[in-house]
Amino acid sequence: MAPRPPGKNSDEHAIVERAVRRLYQRMHADRHVQENAEALVSYLVKSGIRDEDDLVELASIANGKRYDPDNGSFL
């Protein structure tokens, strides 16, 4: 997993790390897909979603696509 991004507290980092690990523990997705999932989960955690099951489900629905929070679209 990537080093902890600046400004993210350790609790948020742990939640993001566990959720992304659960998402890709069986799949061998490329690093780009994992980075997109990590960014989405991080955004969701900062938005107030803390339930890991919900985070994993939402990230799996996104299917590794990059989320653009400015317009709410997946690229």
C-alpha positions in Angstrom: 0.0 0.0 0.0 1.2 3.5 -0.7 2.6 5.7 2.1 0.0 7.7 4.1 -1.1 10.8 2.2 -0.4 14.1 4.0 -3.3 15.4 6.0 -5.0 12.0 6.5 -5.2 10.9 10.1 -4.2 7.4 11.0 -7.8 6.3 11.7 -8.9 7.3 8.2 -5.7 5.7 6.7 -6.4 2.4 8.5 -10.0 2.3 7.2 -8.9 3.0 3.6 -6.2 0.5 3.8 -8.4 -2.3 5.2 -11.2 -1.6 2.7 -8.8 -1.6 -0.4 -7.1 -4.8 0.9 -10.5 -6.5 1.2 -11.4 -5.4 -2.3 -8.3 -6.8 -3.9 -7.2 -9.6 -1.6 -8.3 -12.3 -4.2 -8.0 -10.3 -7.4 -4.7 -9.2 -8.8 -5.7 -5.8 -10.2 -3.1 -3.5 -11.6 -1.8 -0.7 -9.5 -3.7 1.9 -11.5 -7.1 0.2 -10.6 -6.0 -0.1 -6.9 -5.0 3.6 -6.8 -8.4 4.6 -8.2 -10.1 2.5 -5.6 -7.9 3.9 -2.8 -8.7 7.5 -3.9 -12.5 6.7 -4.0 -12.5 5.1 -0.6 -10.4 7.9 0.8 -12.9 10.4 -0.6 -15.8 8.5 0.9 -14.2 8.3 4.3 -13.6 12.0 4.3 -17.2 12.4 3.3 -18.2 10.6 6.5 -18.7 7.0 5.4 -16.9 4.8 8.0 -18.5 1.4 7.6 -16.0 -0.8 5.8 -18.6 -3.1 4.3 -20.2 -0.1 2.7 -16.9 1.3 1.5 -15.9 -2.1 -0.1 -19.3 -2.4 -1.8 -19.2 1.1 -3.2 -15.7 0.7 -4.4 -16.5 -2.6 -6.0 -19.4 -1.0 -7.8 -17.0 1.6 -9.2 -15.0 -1.3 -10.6 -11.6 0.5 -10.5 -12.8 3.6 -12.4 -11.5 7.0 -11.4 -14.0 9.2 -9.6 -14.2 12.9 -10.3 -15.7 14.5 -7.2 -16.0 17.9 -9.0 -18.8 16.6 -11.3 -19.7 13.3 -9.7 -18.7 11.2 -12.7 -16.6 8.0 -13.1 -13.9 8.1 -15.8 
